[in-house]
Amino acid sequence: MRQVCWKERRWGGEFAALKWEFIFSCLFSDNGIVLHQKVFVYSVLQQLAAHYNQNVSELMGYFWHNLPVMSVGRALGDLKAILKKLYDESVLPLTDVGIVRSQSDASLEHWILDLFGNTSILFLQGKEVYLEKWLVYLLNEREDCFRSLWKAGRLNDTYLLKLVNRTSSLRNLWLQKVGGKRLSSIYRNLSDAYMAYRSRFTGLGYWGQLGEYITFWLAELTMNKYSALSETEINHFLAEHIRRSAPPGLTMLIEGTLGI
């Protein structure tokens, strides 16, 4: 069952009734406006937002995600399609952090799912910089909201890790914010050991790459399928990855140096 929207919880039945006010205003207007005209639908949103003292973008997302799903004919489906287009055009391309910062957690959840959810189709060539910007914002400023969706398995882990692994700085931020206390502790210990011994092995090209590899592997361990691993199993996971990637003869040296 769909969770009750925060607006419905706060306002009771009044905001639930607003959905129907919006639908009837768009579908049965005396103006005879046809549904394909986005301008008219947007004007209805503006009027309702002004009347109820709400943000237009937030209302747009609310109606799109909460229109009734029962079959009431093609017209409602067309209306929802228009809302989707308006949402894609005016909300997803947001570049003003201030607008996103003002959104409630419930509205932000919808937006996060649109960006990074299991059914998102936004991760396309050319969108990486845009998505990376908002991921950094969410990890830094709305960490709790983002992590709750991640832990609930509602975000696309493969999709997100592909984005996270674009830069070492983003991987480090990801590990700090998403890794949890256990992985963060393991990460700090490995980093300390790595930095302490790196100067002793400057002649080994692989040793210079190992720091990057470690963050790749630890980022992978934040996936839900690894959440039940013990610290011993995590160390075994890391050791196995080193064995597969290290040049012959260096595996035992590296494992011993890092203490795994």
C-alpha positions, 0 to 999 in steps of 0.5 A: 500500500502506498504510504500516505503523503506528508501533505495528507498527514498534515492536512488530513483529507483536504489535500487528498481532495485537492487531487480531485480539484486539480483533476476536475479543473484540468479535465472539465474546464469550461475553457474547452482546453485540450489536454495536450496543452501543458501551459493550461495544466501549469496555469492550474498548478500555479493557481492552486499553489497560490491558493494553498500557499505551496510551491508549484514544483512541489505540487507538480511532483505531488500530483504526478506521484499521487494521482489515482491509479484506478482506471478512469479512462484515457483522459487521466492517463493523458493528464499524468503524462503531461505532469510527467513532461512538466516535471521532467522539464522544470524539476529534474533539470534544477540547478538552483540548490536553494529550491531543492534545499527548501523541499520537504523530506517526502518530496525530496524522496520522490526526487531522489528516486527519480534521479537514482531509483531502481526504475530511473532512466536518467543515467544516460551519456552526458548526464553524469556531471548533473547527477554527480552534482546532486549526489554530492549535495545529497550526501553533504546536506540531506544524508539521512534522507538519502541513506534511508532510501539506500538502506531500504534497497530503493536505489539502483546500486550498480547505477550509483556506483558507476557514478561514484567511481568516476572520481576518487573524491566522490568515492571518499565522500561516499564511503564517509557518508554511506559506508557506516561506522564499520566500513568507515573504520575499516577504511581509516585503518587501511588508509593509515596502513597504506600511507605508512608503508607506501613510501617504502614501496615506491618502486612498485607500480602496483602499490601506487594503484592500490589506494584507488583499488581499495576505495573501489572495493570498499564502495562495492561493499556498501551495496545492500547484498554485503550488509550482513558481512562480518568484519572477518568476511569483509577482510576476506573479500578484500584479500580475495580482490588483492589476490586477483589483482596483485602481481605474482609474489606481492599478495602476501606482502600486501596482505600482511602490510595492510593487516587483512 
